[in-house]
Amino acid sequence: MSQAMALPKITSLLLTLLFFFGHKASATVFTLLNSCPYPVWPGTLSGNNSPLLGDGGFLLAPAATIPLTAPPGWSGRFWARTGCNFDDNGIGSCSTGDCTGGLKCEGGGTPPVSLAEFTLGSNGDKDFYDVSLVDGYNVGVGIKASGGSGDCRYAGCIADLNTQCPAELQVTVSGAVVACKSACAAFDRPEYCCTGEHSTPETCSPSSYSQMFKSACPTAYSYAYDDLSSTFTCSGSDYLITFVLLLLLNSYIHIYID
């Protein structure tokens, strides 16, 4: 091959590489996976004037995935809604994680709900992410980073807290426990909500309820000031967000954590 013929091929390859790495640097792909044996309806909420992903909400069948692309600096959360019933116009409601707007959420999920939260970096800054049980628990959820650099650890809560939930925190439908409230939501007291005289890390300590959440899910937020062991960072990563039921725990650990 002559040098003249080789140059266009080299130029084309360089342009392809520049496009790939430029795209990777400018966007983050969240892949949502439903590992529950029933459908869930993920809800999405964006903050800081970030674009809304997935139109705010959608159906995700068992074993199905959906990719959502976010720009640098995006901030927001994802959660699973369960027991939903929507008509052809997207009007309806859910047993857990419900929101205004019907199928396409116009706000956050109604507690109790397990949350996957993100603040993406810009210009090479770190991403911050966590799984939060501060608003209670409805479905197991995990976050796994891929292709990034830094700490990039797994965050999540895949224990079935509904089966461990104390009676005073339980949310039931037809006698079955479908969600577990936070102590703040159940009792609305400053020592549980970290408000009033308990509005600082020094004055708001873990309660017996948040310690129960933490024992079951060590890498998830259990109450408002549970930062040190619950917030994780990574740079240049994409993220797999998995909604999971305890019955799939063994295969889930093997596939998504190891």
C-alpha positions, 0 to 999 in steps of 0.5 A: 500500500502506498503512503498516499493511500495509507494516509486517508485510512490513518486519518479516518481511524484518528477521527473515529478514535477522537469521536469515541473518546470525545463522546466518552468524555462528554456523556455518561450512560446509565443502564437500568436493569430489572432483575426482579421477576415482575415489572417495575416502572422506574422514575427519574428526577433531575436537579440543577436544571439538568435534562430529564432522562427517560421522560421521567418514567417508563415500564421496565419488564423483567430482565429488560434493560434501558440505556439513558445518556446524561451530559456532564454535570448532570444531577438526579436520581432513579427509583423503582415503582411497583404495583403500577396500573396505567391506562393508554394515556399514562394515567394511573398510580403505583403501590410504591414509589408513586409520583405526580404525573402518572407514568412520566413522573413530574417529581420525586417518588413518594416515600418509602422508596429506595433511591439511586442518586448521582452528581456527575462531574464536569471537565474531568471532575469526579462523579458522586453516587450513592444508594439512599434509604433515607426515604425508606425502602421498597425494592433492592437497588445496586450501582456498579461503575464500569470503565472509570478510574478512581475508587469506583466501588459498588453501592447498594442495598440488595437485602430484602428489608421488607421481610425484616421491617418492624411492624411500625414501619411497614407499608402493606397492600392486601396483607403483604409488606410492600415497603418499609418506612424510614423512622423519620417518615413514620414518627416525624420526630427531629431525632429521626429526621435530623431537624431542629436541635438535631440538624447537625452531624454532631446532634443527629446520631443513628437510631435503632431503625437506621442501624437496622438498615445499615446492618442489612445494607452497609454501603447504603445511606441509612440516615441523613448524616451517614456520609462516610460509608455511603457516598462513592466517587468515580471518574469517566464511568458508565453505571449499571443500576439494577433493581433486584429481589432477594430471591436473585441474590446469589446470581446477582452478587456473582454477576454484578459485584464480583 
